[in-house]
Amino acid sequence: MKKGKWVHLLMGLLFAVGLAACSSDEGSTNDDGGTTADESNTPEVEENTNGDEPVTIRMHHWYNEEQDRWHEVVEAFEAEHPHIKVETVSPENNDANETMQQIDLAAASGDQLDVIIVNDAANYSQRVAQGMFEPLDEYLDAAGIDYENEYRVNTNVDGHYYALPGKYNMFFVMLNQDALDEAGLDVPTDWTWDEYMDYAAALTEGEGPSKRYGTFFHTWMDYVKLAAFNQPVDSNIIKDDGVTSNVDSDHIRQSLEIRERGHEEGSATPYADTISLDLNYRPQFFGESAAMIMTGSWMINERGGVDDAPEFTVAYAPYPKASEGDPITTPAGADFLTMYSGSEHKEEAFEFIRWYTTEGIVLQEKYLPDYLGADLEDVITRLHEASPEVDIELVNMESLIHTLEVSEAAPVFIPPAFIGEVETAYRNEVERFLLEEQDIDTTIENAHEAVQSVIDTNVSE
């Protein structure tokens, strides 16, 4: 694939919440668990009193230092910027939401904070509203940076940029191609959610503990708004106007119908099993307990990480469409590189943020960069070559390239600061539905009222 096609493709990719992704892994949110380090043991940084000595800035994040090659990133930055030293602070638990809570406590305690990586738009918007992050507009202007020509994900909140995006996440479907071949199914290149569930039914095999389900839906919010998640407007539980519940929309209803069909046909892992057995999407897919998963681009180079996983070829397909005539779109997200508003080293913090989101993330060889100036073809090659546990012969590269090539991202929706309360209200009702304790009509009616109540309370305050 020519570089020009990559640039043309990915110039159009923006951000949608999830987001998320990865968060954890995602996603939208990392959930791999781990032991939280005691941040209070982090040595205090001495104040620089000599202009000839380098300034030390702190960067807070949640990633594993060794696995994500942060030491190599820091060394490369410091070699190019000898006047700045970077100290990374991470519990290394791969749990972004838990880490954000620890960062909140660190800020309240007066600890040194300079650069903070935020995992999703919800956490980002909430802390923008709290005044935690410094606007970057004057720094961008001083550097002559035209944001819209440099980055895909729009981090603008109320007319100001408070972050530059680092890791870029898009969503797609990973498939067990060996299972597809056995079922006589082609790798999809353009499909709907109805066709996705047809595939799930056809790929389901066996019974009992050894049963292979056609698909697995994880516990994140992303999987209870599947048909809405990639829409150009009203892609979340709240409509784009920020004051109206979207729960009674056709796309949210369709999202719940997708889950209902999977349970009724036995083609999707039961939600009760998912929560009671604490099932995770990686071992479910790589362990061949599920033939398909809707997931994100952080999984491109993560075939390893599951002990004794069977070997099979992984294929990729675009995010399914809600309706046949829809364009092929994907939700998308990013890590947000922010500057703490109380930092005493703002110039140096911005210098690192800009460098990492353009050069550093490419050198890191772990993620797709959001930066439009990156050579994406080179980046994907680096991702696979930097992951020795990934056998390139077991990756259907043609399907991956096609998926990246045809997927356009839905427009940005930065949620209001109270999005967490809204999601809780929605999930409380949806969980009853997923556990088959109430029907879909009751679920939508109750969830719609609960969500609108949360919105009204917050908007009126």
C-alpha positions as CSV (number, residue, x, y, z in Angstrom):
1,M,0.0,0.0,0.0
2,K,1.4,3.4,-1.0
3,K,2.1,6.0,1.7
4,G,-0.2,8.4,-0.1
5,K,-3.2,6.1,0.3
6,W,-2.4,5.8,4.0
7,V,-2.3,9.5,4.4
8,H,-5.5,10.0,2.4
9,L,-7.2,7.3,4.4
10,L,-6.2,8.4,7.9
11,M,-6.5,12.1,7.3
12,G,-10.3,11.5,7.7
13,L,-10.1,9.6,11.0
14,L,-11.3,11.5,14.0
15,F,-12.3,10.5,17.5
16,A,-15.3,8.8,19.1
17,V,-15.6,8.0,22.7
18,G,-15.3,4.3,23.8
19,L,-14.0,4.9,23.6
20,A,-12.5,3.1,24.8
21,A,-11.0,1.2,24.8
22,C,-8.5,0.2,25.4
23,S,-8.9,2.1,27.2
24,S,-7.3,-0.5,29.0
25,D,-6.3,-2.3,26.3
26,E,-7.9,-0.7,24.9
27,G,-10.3,0.6,24.1
28,S,-11.4,2.3,25.8
29,T,-9.8,1.3,29.6
30,N,-7.1,-1.2,30.6
31,D,-8.4,-4.0,32.8
32,D,-5.5,-6.4,32.9
33,G,-5.1,-5.9,36.7
34,G,-1.7,-5.9,38.4
35,T,-0.1,-4.6,41.6
36,T,-0.3,-0.9,42.3
37,A,2.9,0.7,43.3
38,D,3.1,3.1,46.2
39,E,3.6,6.4,44.5
40,S,4.5,8.0,47.9
41,N,7.9,6.2,47.5
42,T,8.7,8.3,44.5
43,P,11.6,10.6,45.3
44,E,11.0,14.3,45.3
45,V,12.5,16.2,42.4
46,E,14.9,18.9,43.5
47,E,14.2,22.4,42.3
48,N,16.6,23.6,39.7
49,T,18.4,26.7,41.0
50,N,21.1,26.8,38.3
51,G,20.0,27.8,34.8
52,D,22.7,25.6,33.3
53,E,21.3,22.4,34.9
54,P,18.5,20.5,33.2
55,V,15.0,20.8,34.4
56,T,13.3,17.6,35.5
57,I,9.7,17.1,34.6
58,R,7.4,14.2,35.7
59,M,5.1,12.3,33.4
60,H,2.3,10.2,35.0
61,H,0.8,7.3,33.2
62,W,-0.4,3.7,33.8
63,Y,1.6,1.6,31.3
64,N,4.2,-1.0,32.1
65,E,7.6,0.8,31.8
66,E,9.5,-2.1,30.3
67,Q,6.8,-3.5,28.0
68,D,6.1,-0.1,26.6
69,R,9.7,0.8,26.2
70,W,9.3,4.1,28.1
71,H,13.0,4.1,29.1
72,E,14.0,4.0,25.5
73,V,11.6,6.8,24.7
74,V,12.9,9.0,27.5
75,E,16.6,8.3,26.5
76,A,15.8,9.4,23.0
77,F,14.1,12.5,24.1
78,E,16.8,13.5,26.6
79,A,19.5,12.9,23.9
80,E,17.8,15.5,21.7
81,H,16.8,17.8,24.6
82,P,19.7,17.8,27.1
83,H,18.1,20.7,29.0
84,I,15.2,18.5,30.1
85,K,15.1,15.3,32.1
86,V,12.0,13.2,32.2
87,E,11.0,11.1,35.2
88,T,8.1,8.7,34.5
89,V,5.7,7.8,37.3
90,S,3.5,4.7,36.8
91,P,1.9,2.0,39.0
92,E,2.4,-0.2,36.0
93,N,-1.0,-1.8,36.5
94,N,-2.4,-1.3,33.0
95,D,-5.5,0.2,34.7
96,A,-6.0,3.7,33.4
97,N,-9.1,4.6,35.5
98,E,-7.5,3.5,38.8
99,T,-4.4,5.4,37.9
100,M,-6.4,8.6,37.2
101,Q,-7.8,8.4,40.7
102,Q,-4.3,8.1,42.1
103,I,-3.2,11.1,40.0
104,D,-6.2,13.1,41.4
105,L,-4.9,12.3,44.9
106,A,-1.4,13.3,44.0
107,A,-2.7,16.6,42.7
108,A,-4.6,17.2,45.9
109,S,-1.5,16.3,47.9
110,G,0.6,18.9,46.1
111,D,2.9,16.4,44.4
112,Q,4.8,17.4,41.3
113,L,2.8,16.8,38.2
114,D,3.8,18.1,34.8
115,V,2.7,15.7,32.0
116,I,-0.3,13.5,32.5
117,I,-1.5,10.9,30.0
118,V,-5.3,10.4,30.1
119,N,-6.9,7.4,28.5
120,D,-10.3,8.5,27.2
121,A,-12.5,11.4,26.5
122,A,-14.6,11.0,29.6
123,N,-11.7,11.2,32.0
124,Y,-10.3,14.0,29.9
125,S,-13.4,16.2,29.8
126,Q,-14.2,15.7,33.5
127,R,-10.7,17.0,34.5
128,V,-10.8,19.8,32.0
129,A,-14.0,21.0,33.8
130,Q,-12.2,20.8,37.1
131,G,-9.4,23.0,35.8
132,M,-6.7,20.3,36.1
133,F,-5.2,20.9,32.7
134,E,-3.5,23.9,31.1
135,P,-4.8,25.2,27.7
136,L,-2.2,24.5,25.0
137,D,-3.4,27.2,22.6
138,E,-0.7,29.7,23.2
139,Y,2.0,27.0,23.0
140,L,0.6,25.8,19.7
141,D,0.5,29.3,18.3
142,A,4.0,30.1,19.5
143,A,5.2,26.9,17.7
144,G,3.3,27.7,14.6
145,I,1.3,24.4,14.8
146,D,-2.0,24.2,13.0
147,Y,-3.7,21.5,15.1
148,E,-6.2,20.3,12.5
149,N,-3.5,19.7,10.0
150,E,-1.4,17.8,12.5
151,Y,-3.6,15.4,14.4
152,R,-6.7,13.2,13.8
153,V,-8.4,13.3,17.1
154,N,-10.0,16.6,18.0
155,T,-9.2,17.4,21.7
156,N,-11.0,20.8,21.6
157,V,-13.2,21.6,24.6
158,D,-15.2,24.8,24.6
159,G,-12.8,26.3,22.0
160,H,-9.5,25.3,23.6
161,Y,-7.0,22.5,23.2
162,Y,-6.0,20.9,26.5
163,A,-4.1,17.9,25.1
164,L,-2.3,16.5,22.1
165,P,-3.3,13.0,21.1
166,G,-0.6,10.2,21.3
167,K,-1.8,6.7,20.7
168,Y,-4.6,6.4,18.1
169,N,-7.2,3.7,18.6
170,M,-9.7,2.6,16.0
171,F,-12.1,-0.3,16.1
172,F,-12.5,-3.4,13.9
173,V,-13.3,-7.1,14.2
174,M,-10.6,-9.8,14.7
175,L,-11.5,-13.2,13.3
176,N,-10.2,-16.7,13.6
177,Q,-9.6,-17.4,9.9
178,D,-9.1,-21.1,10.4
179,A,-12.6,-21.2,11.8
180,L,-13.9,-19.2,8.9
181,D,-12.3,-21.6,6.4
182,E,-13.8,-24.6,8.2
183,A,-17.2,-23.0,8.0
184,G,-16.8,-22.0,4.4
185,L,-17.0,-18.3,5.1
186,D,-15.0,-15.5,3.5
187,V,-13.3,-12.7,5.4
188,P,-15.8,-9.9,5.4
189,T,-14.8,-6.7,3.7
190,D,-18.0,-4.7,4.2
191,W,-20.8,-6.0,6.5
192,T,-23.7,-5.1,8.8
193,W,-24.4,-6.1,12.4
194,D,-27.0,-8.5,11.1
195,E,-24.4,-10.2,9.0
196,Y,-22.0,-10.2,11.9
197,M,-24.5,-12.2,14.0
198,D,-25.1,-14.5,11.1
199,Y,-21.3,-15.2,11.1
200,A,-21.4,-15.7,14.9
201,A,-24.1,-18.3,14.5
202,A,-22.2,-20.1,11.8
203,L,-19.0,-20.1,13.7
204,T,-20.4,-21.5,17.0
205,E,-19.4,-25.1,17.6
206,G,-19.6,-27.7,20.4
207,E,-21.1,-27.7,23.8
208,G,-20.2,-27.4,27.4
209,P,-16.8,-26.2,28.6
210,S,-15.2,-26.8,25.2
211,K,-17.8,-24.8,23.3
212,R,-16.5,-22.2,20.9
213,Y,-18.9,-19.3,20.7
214,G,-19.1,-17.3,17.5
215,T,-18.4,-14.1,19.4
216,F,-17.5,-12.6,22.8
217,F,-18.8,-9.2,24.0
218,H,-16.7,-7.7,26.8
219,T,-18.1,-5.7,29.8
220,W,-17.2,-2.2,28.6
221,M,-19.8,0.4,27.7
222,D,-18.8,0.0,24.1
223,Y,-20.5,-3.3,23.9
224,V,-23.9,-2.0,24.9
225,K,-24.0,0.7,22.3
226,L,-22.6,-1.3,19.4
227,A,-24.9,0.1,16.6
228,A,-24.7,3.7,17.9
229,F,-21.0,3.7,18.6
230,N,-19.8,4.6,15.1
231,Q,-22.7,6.9,14.0
232,P,-21.9,10.4,12.6
233,V,-24.4,11.9,15.1
234,D,-25.7,10.9,18.5
235,S,-23.2,8.1,19.0
236,N,-23.4,8.0,22.8
237,I,-25.9,7.6,25.6
238,I,-26.4,11.3,25.6
239,K,-27.3,13.1,22.3
240,D,-24.8,15.5,20.8
241,D,-26.8,18.4,22.3
242,G,-25.5,17.4,25.7
243,V,-28.9,17.7,27.4
244,T,-31.0,14.9,25.9
245,S,-31.0,11.1,26.6
246,N,-30.3,9.0,23.5
247,V,-31.4,5.8,25.1
248,D,-34.8,5.6,23.3
249,S,-33.1,5.9,19.8
250,D,-33.3,3.2,17.1
251,H,-29.5,2.6,17.3
252,I,-29.4,2.0,21.0
253,R,-32.4,-0.4,20.7
254,Q,-30.5,-2.2,17.9
255,S,-27.5,-2.4,20.1
256,L,-29.5,-4.3,22.7
257,E,-31.1,-6.5,20.1
258,I,-27.6,-7.6,18.9
259,R,-26.9,-8.7,22.4
260,E,-30.3,-10.4,22.8
261,R,-29.8,-12.3,19.6
262,G,-26.4,-13.6,20.7
263,H,-27.9,-14.9,24.0
264,E,-31.0,-16.4,22.4
265,E,-29.1,-18.2,19.6
266,G,-26.3,-19.3,21.9
267,S,-23.7,-17.7,19.6
268,A,-22.3,-15.2,22.1
269,T,-20.7,-16.0,25.4
270,P,-23.5,-15.5,28.1
271,Y,-23.1,-12.3,30.0
272,A,-23.6,-14.2,33.3
273,D,-20.6,-16.3,32.5
274,T,-18.5,-13.3,31.5
275,I,-19.0,-11.6,34.9
276,S,-19.1,-14.7,37.1
277,L,-16.0,-16.2,35.6
278,D,-14.3,-12.8,35.1
279,L,-13.7,-13.6,31.4
280,N,-11.4,-11.4,29.4
281,Y,-11.5,-10.8,25.6
282,R,-7.8,-11.7,24.9
283,P,-7.8,-15.3,26.2
284,Q,-11.4,-15.8,25.0
285,F,-10.3,-15.0,21.4
286,F,-6.7,-16.3,21.4
287,G,-7.7,-19.4,23.4
288,E,-10.3,-20.2,20.7
289,S,-13.3,-19.9,23.1
290,A,-14.7,-17.3,20.7
291,A,-14.2,-17.0,16.9
292,M,-14.7,-13.2,16.6
293,I,-14.2,-10.2,18.8
294,M,-15.0,-6.5,18.1
295,T,-11.9,-4.8,19.5
296,G,-9.4,-2.0,18.8
297,S,-6.1,-1.4,17.1
298,W,-4.1,-1.9,20.3
299,M,-4.5,-5.6,19.5
300,I,-2.6,-5.5,16.3
301,N,0.6,-6.6,17.9
302,E,-0.8,-8.4,20.9
303,R,-1.1,-12.0,19.8
304,G,1.5,-13.0,22.5
305,G,0.4,-12.4,26.1
306,V,-1.8,-15.5,26.3
307,D,0.1,-18.6,27.5
308,D,-0.1,-21.7,25.4
309,A,-2.6,-20.2,22.9
310,P,-3.4,-22.3,19.9
311,E,-1.9,-21.2,16.6
312,F,-4.3,-19.9,14.0
313,T,-4.4,-17.2,11.4
314,V,-5.9,-13.9,12.5
315,A,-8.0,-12.0,10.0
316,Y,-9.4,-8.5,10.2
317,A,-12.7,-7.0,9.1
318,P,-14.2,-3.4,9.3
319,Y,-16.5,-2.4,12.1
320,P,-20.0,-3.6,11.2
321,K,-22.5,-1.1,9.9
322,A,-25.9,-0.5,11.5
323,S,-27.7,-0.5,8.1
324,E,-26.7,-1.7,4.6
325,G,-26.5,1.7,3.0
326,D,-24.3,3.2,5.7
327,P,-20.6,4.1,5.1
328,I,-17.9,2.1,6.7
329,T,-17.0,4.0,9.8
330,T,-15.2,3.2,13.0
331,P,-15.3,4.7,16.5
332,A,-11.9,6.0,17.4
333,G,-10.0,7.3,20.4
334,A,-6.6,8.3,21.7
335,D,-4.4,8.8,24.7
336,F,-4.5,12.5,25.7
337,L,-1.1,14.1,26.5
338,T,-2.0,16.9,28.9
339,M,-0.1,19.5,30.9
340,Y,-1.0,19.9,34.6
341,S,-2.2,23.4,35.2
342,G,-0.1,23.7,38.4
343,S,3.1,22.6,36.7
344,E,6.1,24.9,37.2
345,H,7.8,23.7,34.0
346,K,5.1,24.3,31.4
347,E,7.5,25.1,28.5
348,E,9.4,21.9,29.1
349,A,6.3,19.9,29.5
350,F,4.9,21.1,26.2
351,E,8.2,20.4,24.5
352,F,8.0,16.7,25.6
353,I,4.3,16.4,24.7
354,R,4.9,17.7,21.2
355,W,8.0,15.5,20.7
356,Y,6.3,12.3,22.0
357,T,3.1,12.7,19.9
358,T,5.2,13.2,16.7
359,E,8.5,11.3,17.0
360,G,8.5,9.5,20.3
361,I,5.5,7.3,19.7
362,V,6.9,6.1,16.4
363,L,10.2,5.2,18.1
364,Q,8.3,3.4,20.8
365,E,7.0,0.8,18.2
366,K,3.9,-0.1,20.3
367,Y,1.0,1.9,18.9
368,L,-0.6,3.6,15.9
369,P,0.2,7.3,16.3
370,D,-2.5,9.9,16.0
371,Y,0.0,12.3,14.3
372,L,-0.9,12.8,10.6
373,G,2.7,13.2,9.6
374,A,3.7,9.7,10.5
375,D,4.3,7.1,7.8
376,L,1.6,4.6,8.8
377,E,2.9,1.9,6.5
378,D,6.3,2.1,8.3
379,V,4.6,2.2,11.7
380,I,2.6,-1.0,11.1
381,T,5.7,-2.8,9.9
382,R,7.5,-1.7,13.0
383,L,4.6,-2.9,15.2
384,H,4.9,-6.4,14.0
385,E,8.7,-6.5,13.8
386,A,8.9,-5.2,17.4
387,S,6.7,-8.0,18.7
388,P,8.7,-11.3,18.3
389,E,5.8,-13.3,19.8
390,V,3.7,-12.4,16.7
391,D,4.2,-14.7,13.8
392,I,3.7,-12.6,10.8
393,E,2.8,-15.7,8.8
394,L,-0.3,-16.0,11.1
395,V,-1.6,-12.5,10.2
396,N,-3.8,-11.9,7.2
397,M,-2.1,-8.7,6.3
398,E,-4.3,-8.1,3.3
399,S,-7.4,-8.0,5.5
400,L,-5.7,-5.7,8.0
401,I,-4.6,-3.3,5.3
402,H,-8.0,-3.3,3.7
403,T,-9.7,-2.7,7.1
404,L,-7.4,0.3,7.8
405,E,-7.8,1.5,4.3
406,V,-11.6,1.6,4.1
407,S,-12.5,2.6,7.7
408,E,-13.4,6.2,8.3
409,A,-14.0,7.4,11.8
410,A,-17.2,8.9,13.2
411,P,-17.0,12.5,14.2
412,V,-15.8,13.5,17.7
413,F,-18.1,13.5,20.7
414,I,-16.4,14.9,23.9
415,P,-18.9,14.0,26.6
416,P,-20.0,16.3,29.4
417,A,-18.2,16.0,32.7
418,F,-21.0,14.0,34.3
419,I,-20.9,11.2,31.7
420,G,-19.8,8.7,34.4
421,E,-23.1,9.2,36.2
422,V,-25.0,8.8,32.9
423,E,-23.3,5.6,32.1
424,T,-23.9,4.2,35.5
425,A,-27.6,4.9,35.2
426,Y,-27.7,3.2,31.8
427,R,-25.7,0.2,32.9
428,N,-27.8,-0.4,35.9
429,E,-30.8,-1.1,33.7
430,V,-28.9,-2.8,30.9
431,E,-27.3,-5.3,33.2
432,R,-30.7,-6.5,34.3
433,F,-31.5,-7.0,30.6
434,L,-28.2,-8.9,29.9
435,L,-28.9,-11.1,32.9
436,E,-32.4,-11.7,31.4
437,E,-34.2,-10.2,34.4
438,Q,-36.2,-7.7,32.3
439,D,-37.2,-7.3,28.7
440,I,-35.8,-4.9,26.2
441,D,-38.8,-2.5,26.2
442,T,-38.7,-2.2,30.0
443,T,-35.0,-1.7,29.9
444,I,-35.1,1.1,27.4
445,E,-38.0,2.9,29.2
446,N,-36.3,2.7,32.6
447,A,-32.8,3.5,31.3
448,H,-34.1,6.5,29.3
449,E,-35.9,8.0,32.3
450,A,-32.8,7.4,34.6
451,V,-30.4,8.9,32.1
452,Q,-32.6,12.0,31.5
453,S,-32.9,12.5,35.3
454,V,-29.1,12.5,35.7
455,I,-28.8,15.0,32.8
456,D,-31.5,17.3,34.2
457,T,-29.9,17.3,37.6
458,N,-26.5,18.2,36.3
459,V,-27.6,20.7,33.7
460,S,-29.7,22.6,36.2
461,E,-26.9,22.9,38.8
